[in-house]
Amino acid sequence: MDSRLVNIGFGNAVRVSRILAVVNPGSSPIRKLKEDARTEKKLIDVTEGRRTRAIVILDSGHLLLSSVQPETIKERLLALDQEQRIQAQSLSRGNSGDRHD
């Protein structure tokens, strides 16, 4: 299980493996989804009173409101992914390296 966390603003983080999507809050279907989540008590607001710039949709059906741009969250996720790939490559090189006994 992937236990890495991504920062979504103001010291708040979410487990990468739980994220289904990061969307812009402006469209009508997303606003409807937000209202449904509010009604079902599945809306988590971590904007600290600032404007909502991204909505993170989780596999549990919860929606996280973030004041961080969706593009910024995407870049953070890509950086975590690249970091994991580099670690995996270095581990595979270390295991398959030439041994001189």
GIDA-V628224 format. One record per pair of residues at least 12 apart in sequence whose C-alpha atoms are under 7 Angstrom apart, sorted by sequence separation. I is the first residue (numbers start at 0). GAP is how many residues later the second one is. D is the distance in whole Angstrom. If there is no record, write none. Layout:
i: [I/I]
gap: [GAP/GAP]
d: [D/D]
This chain:
i: [2/3/53/51/52/53/1/51/52/53/1/51/52/53/50/52/53/49/52/45/46/41/42/43/44/45/46/41/42/43/44/45/46/41/42/43/44/36/36/24/23/24/23/24/22/23/21/22/21/22/21/20/21/20/18/19/18/19/18/19/17/18/17/23/22/21/8/7/8/8/7/7/5/5]
gap: [12/12/12/13/13/13/14/14/14/14/15/15/15/15/16/16/16/17/17/18/18/19/19/19/19/19/19/20/20/20/20/20/20/21/21/21/21/25/26/28/29/29/30/30/31/31/32/32/33/33/34/35/35/36/37/37/38/38/39/39/40/40/41/46/47/48/57/58/58/59/60/65/70/71]
d: [6/6/5/6/6/6/7/6/5/6/6/5/6/6/6/5/5/6/7/7/6/7/6/6/6/6/5/5/5/5/5/6/5/6/6/6/7/7/7/6/6/6/5/6/6/6/7/5/6/6/5/6/6/5/7/6/6/5/5/6/5/6/5/6/6/6/7/6/7/6/6/7/7/7]
